[in-house]
């Protein structure tokens, strides 16, 4: 940790090296850019009670240069709301950056107003998901309701849209044409229902639960939460005693691989969402189901988590399980998480200038990518390790973890 802080404190050298050497670097994006860096510095200073305000400000100014050049899109992971999210988290409790945040809020409010005049109830991950869509933008807006009540109406519009999708004739079925990949357009001839957290129904469901917990509600909010909970527990969504990553409407496709219990997909995201729904509905039976599921998850070997990174790797596994187990405090889970932390640290390489590799298995070949960004690189790993070290953490607090809709 201190090595990374020392590296980042040499601003000119750090920015030059990162921008020239990091794979998939995108300076202004929350997922692969400087917004992740300032979240790391903020988390470190909060945990170790040091002051990095001046250093953080240098990186905020660097993000500001990107804003001046113009940003494409409004999404959380690669657009305006991601920049706003990171600045809001690091300025929480202070008046720093108040004007820029209100300006960005105004852009987002205007965008939502325009969006809602032409959007339909067809389920399209590009429109509703956490990464590119309204669930991610909505999570940022939920963090802003106290500082800027003007955003509440936009958040309510987003939640009303999710309600309309859920009660529409095709509900959350993603058509063949709305699949991301050509291979999926062939595989899912009648469409599918994405059961993941990154691109699937868990994002909207978690936002609806978190908004209820935080007191921002739409009409018949509790009834909607009960209905989406029942929907999530449909028997056809489960296979081999676990949830599918995607349910094939034609019921012809079942994964031959074991689904990784990371952030994108897996029972980790399902468990976290069930837990949030239980809290929102004050439903002890649902909370107990989440508890049973977390125990089931840790009793698997989870050896398919090859990478130490967040998106599809060990860091999200650690963070999501720890996030929920702070509520339950199950000793068996605590012991398991110690082992996961050790496994992440075993991936550390002193020869790698960015400490860790993102590891992917492609066509039976292991590929190593040198990434800094939060979603798939070094920053996400370090944030997860910092979060694990923090003894006091409230699932309702404003933090970097909110971007993943787990809190």
C-alpha positions as CSV (number, residue, x, y, z in Angstrom):
1,X,0.0,0.0,0.0
2,X,2.7,2.5,1.0
3,X,4.6,1.6,-2.1
4,X,1.6,2.7,-4.2
5,X,1.1,5.8,-2.2
6,X,4.7,6.7,-2.6
7,X,4.4,6.1,-6.4
8,X,1.3,8.2,-6.7
9,X,2.7,11.1,-4.6
10,X,5.2,11.8,-7.4
11,X,2.4,13.1,-9.6
12,X,4.3,13.9,-12.8
13,X,6.2,10.6,-12.9
14,X,3.1,8.6,-11.9
15,X,0.8,10.0,-14.5
16,X,3.4,9.6,-17.3
17,X,4.0,6.0,-16.4
18,X,0.4,5.0,-15.9
19,X,-0.7,6.7,-19.2
20,X,2.1,5.0,-21.2
21,X,2.3,1.6,-19.6
22,X,-1.1,0.6,-18.2
23,X,-3.2,-1.6,-20.5
24,X,-6.7,-0.4,-21.2
25,X,-6.1,2.9,-19.5
26,X,-8.8,5.6,-20.0
27,X,-8.0,8.7,-18.0
28,X,-11.5,10.1,-17.2
29,X,-13.3,6.8,-16.6
30,X,-14.2,5.5,-13.2
31,X,-13.5,1.9,-14.3
32,X,-10.1,2.4,-15.9
33,X,-8.9,6.0,-15.0
34,X,-8.0,8.6,-12.5
35,X,-11.4,8.6,-10.7
36,X,-10.3,5.2,-9.3
37,X,-6.9,6.7,-8.2
38,X,-8.5,9.4,-6.1
39,X,-10.9,6.9,-4.5
40,X,-7.8,4.8,-3.5
41,X,-6.0,7.8,-2.0
42,X,-9.2,8.8,-0.2
43,X,-9.7,5.3,1.3
44,X,-6.0,5.1,2.4
45,X,-6.2,8.5,4.1
46,X,-9.4,7.6,5.9
47,X,-8.0,4.3,7.1
48,X,-4.6,5.5,8.2
49,X,-5.6,9.1,9.3
50,X,-3.3,10.9,7.0
51,X,-4.0,14.0,4.8
52,X,-3.8,13.6,1.0
53,X,-6.1,16.5,0.1
54,X,-3.5,18.3,-1.9
55,X,-2.4,15.2,-3.7
56,X,-6.0,14.2,-4.4
57,X,-6.6,17.7,-5.7
58,X,-3.8,17.3,-8.3
59,X,-5.6,14.2,-9.7
60,X,-9.0,15.9,-9.6
61,X,-7.5,18.7,-11.7
62,X,-6.2,16.1,-14.1
63,X,-9.7,14.8,-14.4
64,X,-10.9,18.4,-14.9
65,X,-8.7,18.6,-18.0
66,X,-10.5,15.7,-19.4
67,X,-13.9,17.3,-18.7
68,X,-12.7,20.4,-20.5
69,X,-11.9,18.3,-23.6
70,X,-15.4,16.8,-23.5
71,X,-16.7,13.6,-22.1
72,X,-18.7,11.1,-24.2
73,X,-21.6,9.7,-22.3
74,X,-23.2,9.9,-18.9
75,X,-22.6,6.4,-17.5
76,X,-21.2,5.5,-14.2
77,X,-18.2,3.4,-15.4
78,X,-17.2,5.5,-18.4
79,X,-19.0,8.8,-18.3
80,X,-19.9,12.0,-16.4
81,X,-21.7,10.3,-13.5
82,X,-18.5,8.2,-12.8
83,X,-16.4,11.4,-12.5
84,X,-19.0,13.0,-10.3
85,X,-19.3,9.8,-8.2
86,X,-15.5,9.8,-7.4
87,X,-15.4,13.5,-6.6
88,X,-18.5,13.3,-4.4
89,X,-17.0,10.4,-2.4
90,X,-13.6,12.2,-1.8
91,X,-15.4,15.5,-0.9
92,X,-17.9,13.9,1.5
93,X,-18.3,15.9,4.7
94,X,-16.6,18.9,3.2
95,X,-17.5,21.8,0.8
96,X,-14.7,20.9,-1.6
97,X,-15.9,20.7,-5.2
98,X,-19.5,21.7,-4.4
99,X,-19.8,23.8,-7.5
100,X,-18.5,21.3,-9.9
101,X,-20.7,18.6,-8.4
102,X,-23.8,20.7,-8.8
103,X,-22.9,21.5,-12.4
104,X,-22.4,17.8,-13.1
105,X,-25.7,17.0,-11.4
106,X,-27.5,19.5,-13.6
107,X,-26.0,17.8,-16.7
108,X,-27.3,14.5,-15.4
109,X,-30.8,15.8,-14.5
110,X,-31.1,17.3,-18.0
111,X,-29.9,14.0,-19.5
112,X,-32.4,11.9,-17.6
113,X,-35.2,14.3,-18.5
114,X,-34.4,13.9,-22.2
115,X,-33.9,10.1,-21.9
116,X,-37.3,9.5,-20.3
117,X,-39.1,11.2,-23.2
118,X,-37.9,8.6,-25.7
119,X,-37.1,5.4,-23.7
120,X,-39.4,2.3,-23.9
121,X,-39.9,-0.7,-21.7
122,X,-37.9,-3.1,-23.8
123,X,-35.2,-4.6,-21.6
124,X,-31.8,-3.5,-22.9
125,X,-28.7,-3.8,-20.7
126,X,-27.1,-0.8,-22.4
127,X,-30.0,1.2,-21.1
128,X,-30.7,-0.3,-17.6
129,X,-27.4,-1.8,-16.3
130,X,-24.8,-0.7,-13.8
131,X,-21.9,-0.3,-16.2
132,X,-23.4,1.7,-19.0
133,X,-27.0,2.4,-18.0
134,X,-29.5,3.9,-15.6
135,X,-28.8,1.6,-12.6
136,X,-25.3,3.0,-12.4
137,X,-26.4,6.6,-12.9
138,X,-29.1,6.1,-10.3
139,X,-26.6,4.8,-7.7
140,X,-24.7,8.1,-8.0
141,X,-27.9,10.1,-7.7
142,X,-28.8,8.2,-4.6
143,X,-25.5,9.4,-3.0
144,X,-26.4,13.0,-3.8
145,X,-30.0,13.2,-2.4
146,X,-28.9,14.9,0.8
147,X,-26.5,17.4,-0.7
148,X,-28.6,18.2,-3.8
149,X,-32.3,17.3,-3.4
150,X,-32.9,18.3,-7.0
151,X,-31.7,14.9,-8.1
152,X,-34.5,13.0,-6.3
153,X,-37.0,13.5,-9.1
154,X,-34.5,12.0,-11.6
155,X,-33.8,9.0,-9.4
156,X,-37.6,8.4,-9.0
157,X,-38.0,8.6,-12.8
158,X,-35.3,5.9,-13.1
159,X,-37.0,3.7,-10.5
160,X,-40.4,4.2,-12.2
161,X,-38.8,3.0,-15.4
162,X,-37.5,-0.1,-13.8
163,X,-41.0,-0.8,-12.4
164,X,-42.5,-0.3,-15.9
165,X,-40.0,-2.8,-17.3
166,X,-40.7,-5.4,-14.6
167,X,-44.5,-5.2,-15.2
168,X,-44.3,-5.1,-19.0
169,X,-45.3,-8.1,-21.1
170,X,-41.6,-9.2,-21.7
171,X,-40.4,-8.0,-18.3
172,X,-36.5,-8.4,-18.2
173,X,-36.1,-10.5,-21.4
174,X,-33.2,-9.2,-23.4
175,X,-34.0,-9.8,-27.1
176,X,-31.6,-11.5,-29.5
177,X,-30.9,-8.1,-31.1
178,X,-30.0,-6.5,-27.8
179,X,-27.3,-9.1,-26.9
180,X,-23.8,-7.6,-26.6
181,X,-21.9,-10.3,-28.6
182,X,-22.7,-11.9,-31.9
183,X,-22.1,-15.3,-30.4
184,X,-24.8,-14.6,-27.9
185,X,-27.2,-13.5,-30.7
186,X,-26.7,-16.9,-32.1
187,X,-26.8,-18.7,-28.8
188,X,-30.0,-17.0,-27.4
189,X,-32.3,-17.2,-30.4
190,X,-35.4,-16.1,-28.3
191,X,-33.4,-13.9,-26.0
192,X,-32.3,-14.3,-22.4
193,X,-32.6,-12.8,-18.9
194,X,-29.3,-11.6,-17.6
195,X,-29.0,-12.6,-13.9
196,X,-25.7,-10.7,-13.3
197,X,-24.8,-7.6,-11.3
198,X,-22.8,-5.9,-14.0
199,X,-25.3,-6.1,-16.9
200,X,-28.3,-7.9,-15.5
201,X,-31.3,-7.5,-13.3
202,X,-29.4,-7.4,-10.0
203,X,-28.3,-3.8,-10.7
204,X,-31.9,-2.4,-11.0
205,X,-33.1,-4.7,-8.1
206,X,-30.3,-3.5,-5.8
207,X,-30.9,0.1,-6.6
208,X,-34.6,-0.3,-5.8
209,X,-33.6,-1.9,-2.5
210,X,-31.0,0.6,-1.5
211,X,-33.3,3.5,-2.3
212,X,-36.0,2.1,-0.1
213,X,-33.4,1.6,2.7
214,X,-32.3,5.2,2.3
215,X,-35.9,6.5,2.3
216,X,-36.3,7.4,-1.4
217,X,-39.4,5.6,-2.6
218,X,-41.8,5.4,-5.5
219,X,-45.5,4.5,-5.3
220,X,-46.0,0.9,-4.1
221,X,-42.3,0.5,-3.5
222,X,-42.6,-2.4,-1.0
223,X,-45.0,-4.3,-3.3
224,X,-42.5,-3.9,-6.2
225,X,-39.7,-5.2,-4.0
226,X,-41.7,-8.2,-3.0
227,X,-42.5,-8.9,-6.6
228,X,-38.9,-8.7,-7.8
229,X,-37.8,-10.9,-5.0
230,X,-40.3,-13.6,-6.1
231,X,-39.1,-13.1,-9.6
232,X,-35.4,-13.6,-8.6
233,X,-36.3,-16.9,-6.9
234,X,-37.9,-18.4,-10.0
235,X,-36.8,-22.1,-10.2
236,X,-35.9,-21.9,-13.9
237,X,-33.2,-19.3,-13.0
238,X,-31.3,-22.0,-11.0
239,X,-29.3,-24.9,-12.3
240,X,-27.1,-27.3,-10.4
241,X,-28.1,-25.6,-7.1
242,X,-26.8,-22.2,-8.2
243,X,-28.2,-19.3,-10.2
244,X,-27.4,-19.2,-13.9
245,X,-25.5,-16.2,-15.3
246,X,-28.2,-15.9,-18.0
247,X,-31.4,-17.7,-18.4
248,X,-32.1,-18.9,-22.0
249,X,-35.8,-18.3,-22.9
250,X,-35.6,-21.2,-25.3
251,X,-34.2,-23.4,-22.5
252,X,-31.6,-24.9,-24.7
253,X,-28.4,-23.3,-23.4
254,X,-26.9,-24.2,-20.0
255,X,-23.3,-23.2,-19.2
256,X,-20.8,-26.0,-19.4
257,X,-18.5,-24.0,-17.2
258,X,-18.8,-23.2,-13.5
259,X,-19.9,-19.6,-13.0
260,X,-17.3,-17.5,-11.2
261,X,-18.5,-16.1,-7.9
262,X,-17.1,-12.6,-8.5
263,X,-18.9,-9.3,-9.2
264,X,-20.1,-9.7,-12.8
265,X,-22.0,-12.9,-12.3
266,X,-22.3,-15.6,-9.7
267,X,-24.1,-16.4,-6.4
268,X,-22.1,-13.6,-4.7
269,X,-24.1,-10.9,-6.4
270,X,-27.3,-12.9,-6.0
271,X,-26.6,-13.3,-2.2
272,X,-25.8,-9.6,-1.8
273,X,-29.0,-8.5,-3.6
274,X,-31.1,-10.9,-1.6
275,X,-29.6,-9.5,1.6
276,X,-30.4,-5.9,0.4
277,X,-33.9,-6.9,-0.4
278,X,-34.3,-8.5,3.0
279,X,-33.1,-5.3,4.7
280,X,-35.3,-3.1,2.6
281,X,-38.4,-5.2,3.3
282,X,-37.4,-5.9,6.9
283,X,-37.9,-9.6,6.0
284,X,-36.0,-11.9,8.3
285,X,-36.6,-14.9,6.1
286,X,-34.9,-13.3,3.2
287,X,-32.0,-12.2,5.3
288,X,-31.7,-15.8,6.5
289,X,-31.6,-17.0,2.9
290,X,-28.7,-14.6,2.2
291,X,-27.0,-16.0,5.3
292,X,-27.4,-19.6,4.1
293,X,-26.2,-18.6,0.6
294,X,-23.0,-17.0,1.9
295,X,-22.2,-20.2,3.8
296,X,-22.9,-22.3,0.7
297,X,-20.5,-20.0,-1.4
298,X,-17.6,-20.3,1.0
299,X,-17.9,-24.1,1.1
300,X,-17.2,-24.3,-2.6
301,X,-13.6,-24.3,-3.8
302,X,-14.1,-21.2,-6.1
303,X,-10.8,-22.2,-7.9
304,X,-12.1,-20.7,-11.1
305,X,-11.4,-17.2,-9.7
306,X,-8.0,-17.0,-11.5
307,X,-7.4,-13.3,-11.3
308,X,-6.7,-11.2,-8.2
309,X,-8.7,-8.3,-9.8
310,X,-12.2,-7.0,-9.0
311,X,-14.4,-7.5,-12.0
312,X,-14.3,-11.2,-12.3
313,X,-11.7,-12.1,-9.7
314,X,-10.8,-12.6,-6.1
315,X,-11.0,-9.0,-5.0
316,X,-14.7,-8.7,-5.7
317,X,-15.2,-12.2,-4.1
318,X,-13.5,-10.9,-1.0
319,X,-15.3,-7.5,-0.9
320,X,-18.8,-8.8,-1.5
321,X,-18.5,-11.6,1.0
322,X,-16.9,-9.3,3.6
323,X,-19.6,-6.6,2.9
324,X,-22.4,-9.0,3.9
325,X,-20.5,-10.8,6.6
326,X,-19.9,-7.5,8.5
327,X,-23.7,-7.8,9.1
328,X,-23.7,-11.5,10.0
329,X,-20.2,-11.9,11.5
330,X,-20.1,-15.7,10.8
331,X,-16.7,-17.1,12.1
332,X,-16.5,-19.7,9.3
333,X,-16.8,-16.9,6.7
334,X,-14.2,-14.8,8.6
335,X,-11.7,-17.7,8.4
336,X,-12.4,-18.2,4.7
337,X,-11.9,-14.5,4.0
338,X,-8.4,-14.6,5.6
339,X,-7.5,-17.3,3.1
340,X,-8.9,-15.3,0.2
341,X,-6.8,-12.3,1.3
342,X,-3.7,-14.5,1.4
343,X,-4.5,-15.8,-2.1
344,X,-4.8,-12.3,-3.5
345,X,-1.5,-11.3,-1.9
346,X,0.2,-14.4,-3.4
347,X,-0.4,-12.8,-6.8
348,X,1.8,-9.8,-5.9
349,X,4.8,-9.5,-8.2
350,X,7.8,-7.3,-7.2
351,X,8.9,-7.4,-10.9
352,X,5.6,-5.9,-12.1
353,X,5.6,-2.1,-11.9
354,X,1.9,-2.2,-11.1
355,X,2.2,-5.1,-8.6
356,X,-0.6,-7.4,-9.9
357,X,-1.7,-8.8,-13.3
358,X,-5.2,-9.2,-14.6
359,X,-5.3,-12.9,-15.5
360,X,-7.7,-14.2,-18.2
361,X,-8.1,-17.7,-19.7
362,X,-8.7,-17.3,-23.5
363,X,-8.8,-20.3,-25.8
364,X,-7.1,-22.5,-23.1
365,X,-4.3,-19.9,-22.9
366,X,-3.5,-17.8,-19.8
367,X,-3.1,-14.2,-20.6
368,X,-1.6,-11.6,-18.3
369,X,-2.6,-7.9,-18.6
370,X,-0.8,-5.0,-16.9
371,X,-3.7,-2.8,-15.7
372,X,-4.0,0.0,-13.1
373,X,-7.7,0.8,-13.4
374,X,-10.2,0.1,-10.6
375,X,-12.4,-2.5,-12.4
376,X,-9.7,-4.8,-13.8
377,X,-6.4,-3.7,-12.3
378,X,-4.2,-2.7,-9.4
379,X,-6.4,0.0,-7.9
380,X,-9.4,-2.3,-7.4
381,X,-7.2,-4.9,-5.7
382,X,-5.7,-2.4,-3.3
383,X,-9.1,-0.9,-2.5
384,X,-10.4,-4.3,-1.7
385,X,-7.5,-5.0,0.6
386,X,-7.9,-1.7,2.3
387,X,-11.6,-2.3,2.8
388,X,-10.9,-5.7,4.3
389,X,-8.5,-4.1,6.8
390,X,-11.1,-1.6,7.9
391,X,-12.7,-2.8,11.1
392,X,-15.5,-0.2,11.1
393,X,-17.6,0.0,7.9
394,X,-21.3,0.7,7.6
395,X,-23.0,-0.8,4.6
396,X,-25.0,2.4,4.3
397,X,-22.0,4.7,4.2
398,X,-20.9,6.5,1.1
399,X,-17.9,4.7,-0.3
400,X,-16.2,3.4,-3.5
401,X,-18.1,0.2,-3.1
402,X,-21.4,1.9,-4.0
403,X,-20.3,1.9,-7.7
404,X,-20.8,-1.8,-7.7
405,X,-24.3,-1.6,-6.3
406,X,-23.4,-3.9,-3.4
407,X,-24.0,-1.1,-0.8
